[in-house]
Amino acid sequence: MGRPRGGEKQRKKEHYYQAAKRHGYRSRSAYKLRQIAKDQKLLQGVDRVVELCSSPGGWTQVLKEIDSSLQIVAVDLTTMPPLEGVKFIEGDILDEKIIERIETLTGGTVDLVLSDCSPKVTGQWDLDVVRQLSLVEGTISIAHRLLSNKGKVLTKVFQGPGFPEFLKSVRKKFNSVKLIKPDASRKTSAEMYLLAIGPRGRSPHSVS
Ligand SMILES: C[S@@+](CC[C@H](N)C(=O)[O-])C[C@H]1O[C@@H](n2cnc3c(N)ncnc32)[C@H](O)[C@@H]1O
């Protein structure tokens, strides 16, 4: 596989940047969620959503655009300009106290967990991938704890060191797992989205 060609990468970036500007989306990645939501019928049967790493709120806008009645709790390290009907928590998704606040605000059960986390990039690819993986592992752990029995989790992942083992562990925890590459994500980037449905292996008193 060749390295990303600067021109191609730039053109795609520019295309989605201009489109996001026209639509009033806060981020280009709004298009990734739009595509996945449509193709995977992601919001079917969904009322309650937790969105991890939500700022500046492009995904949240898409959620509200598709279904304005969704109950959304959004979380990010950096603040997010308010959106009607969205409860926002400023904090680290890996912090147990923040997870407890999510539990309190959602009532303890949700139908969908979304996560588009990216760590602050250091420029050292291996280190960045390891940090991203720890955010994804945190996402999976929160999802496994909060999801209803038929609940879904969609999370950004990067295929790099540690990814095959991670994928194996997710397959053990969920009934169905698939990897998705939306068109709005550059073909040459290691970024993908993982969709897992139906947490399993929880204690009998877990959420339903
Ligand atoms: C690519 S952006 C998300 C874009 C968002 N999906 C949108 O459409 O606007 C990644 C976000 O991850 C957040 N983030 C990174 N590490 C985090 C952590 N430990 N806890 C909470 N948020 C985190 C960053 O602050 C950043 O806002």
The ligand as a Gaussian input file, in Angstrom:
#p B3LYP/6-31G(d) Opt

LIG

0 1
 C      -11.979000      14.255000      16.668000
 S      -12.503000      15.150000      18.073000
 C      -14.211000      14.704000      18.180000
 C      -15.029000      15.419000      17.112000
 C      -16.520000      15.245000      17.313000
 N      -16.928000      13.874000      17.020000
 C      -17.272000      16.181000      16.414000
 O      -17.863000      15.714000      15.420000
 O      -17.303000      17.387000      16.692000
 C      -11.768000      14.238000      19.370000
 C      -12.104000      14.743000      20.762000
 O      -11.582000      13.808000      21.720000
 C      -11.461000      14.536000      22.941000
 N      -10.725000      13.747000      23.936000
 C       -9.485000      13.215000      23.821000
 N       -9.144000      12.543000      24.950000
 C      -10.228000      12.621000      25.790000
 C      -10.493000      12.122000      27.094000
 N       -9.585000      11.397000      27.773000
 N      -11.696000      12.398000      27.660000
 C      -12.607000      13.157000      26.993000
 N      -12.405000      13.665000      25.752000
 C      -11.229000      13.401000      25.154000
 C      -10.749000      15.809000      22.473000
 O      -10.871000      16.827000      23.440000
 C      -11.487000      16.092000      21.142000
 O      -12.509000      17.045000      21.348000

